[in-house]
Amino acid sequence: MSALATALAEVSETADRLSRLSVRAHENPYTLVDWPSSVDPERDWFGTPEYVSLHGTPVWEGLDDTARRRVAFHEAAGFYSLNIHGEKALIQGLAARLYRSDLAGAAGYLHHFLDEENKHSVYFGGFCTRYARVYRSRQVSFGTDQARDVDDLLFFAKTLIFEEIVDHYNRVQGRDGRLHPLARFINDSHHREEARHLVFGRRLVTALWQAAGFDPATAAGIRADLGRFLTATWREYYHPDVYADAGLADPWDLAEAAWHAPAQRTHRRHVSADCLRFLAAADVLTEEPADAF
Amino acid sequence: MRSDTEIRAQLRTFVRRHAGDVTDDTPLFTLRLLRSVHLPELIILLERLRGAPIDVEQLRMGDFDGIDAMMARFGSLP
């Protein structure tokens, strides 16, 4: 039996409870949103200004409110694009594990997980394709030949890291009364469903790490990969294409400067804190990924 | 856009920070000295150095499998 099968059996009560909640909260993404025919990026806020990746940098200080709203709009599309790409990888990983011979008994919640991730992308894609564009991701995978237990742990732990960071933004932006109602809705809707995924993810990663019992060398390799993944995930929030669309000059140099800006380092540390505390408590990470901050 | 000499020098700095003391023809991905989790940082570095985007949907592992391979693929704009 794989470590994942053992872990899924251990969290089955949680998965059953979350499945019932998913059935009760089931939404139709095609009828729930009344998409405006157009939006005005320079009139309305589409992202929380304090969460824009240039906030606290000299460039941000030099922008007037109209220009700041324009940056926040393109960055909202960039954030939704990150979600689309993250969810594509998640959907692929979940589908690959659905009805795997040793996991057939755990298909119930995986179906909900898959369904909900696909629906989120309908919202994110709906915004990007109507009003902006889908920005590219630089997360590329060439596949691995690692042991199945290692792949399973990395898949669910990376999913958790990605979703924990995203959810922090969703929580803040879903409640931010300054934002356009559509932006608040997309963030809030995502947060409500992600809350269930995070409960599942935290319980599963804890059980999976314990069940796998990795030897010290394998554990060290996994920790290095997860630390690198956290840094790579954050790097995607500083998107040169977003800056270029917002009319800012030298977008690559701007991305580099914003990444190193003290205010942004503090921001990343603050947003990552809950996730890192969990991973440390579960013994999955034993030290802070220094490059991320 | 930087010169090929500058791009190579900055690539060496990045690679040595993450993969240790390697030569320009060390197959970085084949030997798993670099892995997929390094790519977002590597791609954005290459884009910044060459001053042009990279089509991420057309990439293969061989494009990054060594500093020489990266220079051949991304060092000079066509």
Interface residues (C-beta under 8 A of the other chain):
Chain A: R136 S137 R138 Q139 V140 S141 F142 T144 D225 R228 F229 T231 A232 R235 E236 P240 D241 W252 D253 A255 E256
Chain B: F29 R35 S36 V37 H38 L39 P40 E41 I43 I44 E47 R48 G51 P53 V56 E57 L59 R60 M61
